[in-house]
Amino acid sequence: MTKSPLDEGQTENSSQHEAVIIEPDSFGEYLELLNLFTSQLLDSEVKVFHGRSANEGLVMVRPPRGQWGTVCDDGWDDADATVVCRELGFRAGYARFYPYFGKTNASLPIYIDDMQCVGTEPTLSSCQRQTGWRQHNCQHEEDAGVQCIVNQADGNVYVHLH
């Protein structure tokens, strides 16, 4: 990845606004940057909570300038879980349901219900859903969870001799 220099004739102080132009070295790098910027700047944030390890737990979302809340498990499936897990840096994931991770504090908002991810979306907030933010018919016993896949087997069989 390379940063472009300022255009000829411009100085670093020629504007009140500073900008850095990033030129990806490959299309794959471009897609990674695009996903990073849209995840952090335009969309809600996602994390997992209440799991036994960093790759699993209840799905928590936070809209821009909002507080953390949960996702209802109505319509929740492995495609939805895979999108969450990929957004968190894992390969794929499995949907988990109450009582797998327990339930959250009743004072937390439930933000999303009836998710309809195909499984190829870059972020959970880019998936289709039947309802808007905070429109749901759920209790916290219906909080959606994920178990993300940590490693992918490469298809080879290895024999270690001692």
C-alpha positions as CSV (number, residue, x, y, z in Angstrom):
1,M,0.0,0.0,0.0
2,T,1.4,3.4,-0.9
3,K,0.5,6.9,0.1
4,S,0.3,9.5,-2.7
5,P,2.3,12.7,-2.4
6,L,0.5,16.0,-2.5
7,D,-0.2,17.4,-6.0
8,E,2.5,19.7,-7.4
9,G,2.0,23.3,-6.1
10,Q,0.2,22.2,-3.0
11,T,1.6,22.6,0.4
12,E,0.6,20.7,3.5
13,N,-1.0,23.8,4.9
14,S,-2.9,24.9,1.8
15,S,-6.2,23.8,3.2
16,Q,-7.8,23.6,6.6
17,H,-8.6,19.9,5.9
18,E,-5.9,17.3,5.8
19,A,-6.3,14.3,3.6
20,V,-4.2,11.2,3.0
21,I,-4.7,9.4,-0.3
22,I,-4.1,5.7,0.0
23,E,-3.4,3.7,-3.1
24,P,-3.9,0.0,-2.6
25,D,-1.3,-2.2,-4.3
26,S,-3.9,-4.8,-5.2
27,F,-7.6,-5.2,-5.7
28,G,-7.8,-7.4,-2.7
29,E,-6.1,-4.7,-0.6
30,Y,-8.6,-2.2,-2.0
31,L,-11.5,-4.4,-0.8
32,E,-10.0,-4.8,2.6
33,L,-9.7,-1.0,3.0
34,L,-13.2,-0.5,1.7
35,N,-14.6,-2.9,4.2
36,L,-12.5,-1.4,7.0
37,F,-13.7,2.1,6.3
38,T,-17.4,1.2,5.8
39,S,-17.4,-0.9,8.9
40,Q,-15.9,1.8,11.1
41,L,-17.3,4.9,9.6
42,L,-20.7,4.2,8.1
43,D,-22.1,1.1,9.7
44,S,-22.8,-0.1,13.2
45,E,-20.1,-1.8,15.2
46,V,-20.2,-5.5,16.1
47,K,-18.6,-7.6,18.8
48,V,-19.2,-10.8,20.7
49,F,-19.8,-10.9,24.5
50,H,-20.3,-13.5,27.2
51,G,-18.5,-16.3,25.4
52,R,-15.8,-18.6,26.8
53,S,-13.3,-17.3,24.2
54,A,-12.8,-14.4,21.8
55,N,-14.3,-16.3,18.9
56,E,-17.8,-16.8,20.4
57,G,-20.5,-15.1,22.4
58,L,-23.7,-13.2,22.1
59,V,-23.8,-10.8,19.2
60,M,-23.7,-7.1,20.3
61,V,-24.2,-4.2,17.9
62,R,-23.8,-0.5,18.4
63,P,-25.2,2.0,15.9
64,P,-23.2,5.1,15.2
65,R,-23.1,7.3,18.3
66,G,-25.3,4.7,20.2
67,Q,-24.9,2.3,23.0
68,W,-24.3,-1.5,22.7
69,G,-27.3,-3.7,22.3
70,T,-28.3,-7.2,21.2
71,V,-29.7,-9.0,18.1
72,C,-32.8,-11.1,18.4
73,D,-32.5,-14.7,17.2
74,D,-35.7,-14.7,15.1
75,G,-34.6,-15.8,11.7
76,W,-31.0,-16.1,12.9
77,D,-29.0,-18.8,11.1
78,D,-25.5,-19.8,10.1
79,A,-25.4,-17.3,7.2
80,D,-26.0,-14.4,9.7
81,A,-23.4,-15.9,12.0
82,T,-20.9,-16.2,9.2
83,V,-21.3,-12.5,8.3
84,V,-20.7,-11.5,11.9
85,C,-17.6,-13.8,12.2
86,R,-16.1,-12.5,9.0
87,E,-16.7,-8.9,10.1
88,L,-14.7,-9.8,13.2
89,G,-11.9,-11.4,11.2
90,F,-12.8,-15.1,11.3
91,R,-13.5,-17.4,8.3
92,A,-17.1,-18.4,9.1
93,G,-19.4,-19.2,12.0
94,Y,-22.3,-21.1,13.4
95,A,-25.5,-19.6,14.9
96,R,-26.0,-20.3,18.6
97,F,-29.2,-19.8,20.6
98,Y,-30.2,-19.4,24.3
99,P,-29.2,-20.9,26.7
100,Y,-25.8,-21.5,24.9
101,F,-24.3,-18.2,26.2
102,G,-27.0,-17.1,28.7
103,K,-28.7,-13.8,28.3
104,T,-27.7,-10.2,28.7
105,N,-28.7,-7.5,31.1
106,A,-32.4,-6.6,30.6
107,S,-31.6,-2.9,30.4
108,L,-29.7,-3.3,27.1
109,P,-31.7,-2.5,24.0
110,I,-32.5,-5.1,21.4
111,Y,-31.7,-3.5,18.1
112,I,-32.2,-6.0,15.3
113,D,-34.8,-8.7,14.7
114,D,-35.5,-11.0,11.7
115,M,-32.0,-10.9,10.0
116,Q,-31.9,-12.2,6.5
117,C,-28.2,-12.4,5.6
118,V,-27.3,-14.4,2.5
119,G,-23.8,-15.0,4.0
120,T,-21.8,-13.0,1.5
121,E,-22.4,-9.5,2.8
122,P,-19.3,-7.6,4.2
123,T,-21.0,-6.5,7.4
124,L,-24.1,-7.4,9.4
125,S,-25.5,-3.9,8.9
126,S,-25.5,-4.5,5.1
127,C,-27.8,-7.6,5.4
128,Q,-31.5,-7.4,4.7
129,R,-33.9,-7.5,7.7
130,Q,-37.6,-7.3,8.0
131,T,-37.7,-4.6,10.7
132,G,-35.8,-1.4,11.5
133,W,-33.6,-0.5,14.4
134,R,-35.3,-1.3,17.8
135,Q,-38.3,-2.8,16.1
136,H,-38.7,-6.3,17.5
137,N,-40.9,-8.7,19.4
138,C,-38.2,-10.3,21.5
139,Q,-37.0,-10.8,25.0
140,H,-33.3,-11.3,26.0
141,E,-33.8,-15.1,26.1
142,E,-33.8,-14.7,22.3
143,D,-30.4,-13.0,22.1
144,A,-28.5,-14.3,19.0
145,G,-25.1,-15.8,19.4
146,V,-22.2,-17.0,17.2
147,Q,-19.4,-19.5,17.4
148,C,-16.7,-18.4,14.9
149,I,-14.4,-20.9,13.2
150,V,-10.9,-20.2,14.1
151,N,-8.8,-22.3,11.7
152,Q,-9.5,-23.7,8.3
153,A,-8.1,-27.2,7.4
154,D,-6.1,-27.0,4.2
155,G,-7.2,-30.5,3.0
156,N,-3.8,-32.1,3.6
157,V,-3.1,-34.9,6.0
158,Y,0.1,-34.5,8.0
159,V,1.9,-37.4,9.7
160,H,4.4,-36.5,12.3
161,L,6.9,-39.2,13.2
162,H,8.6,-39.1,16.6
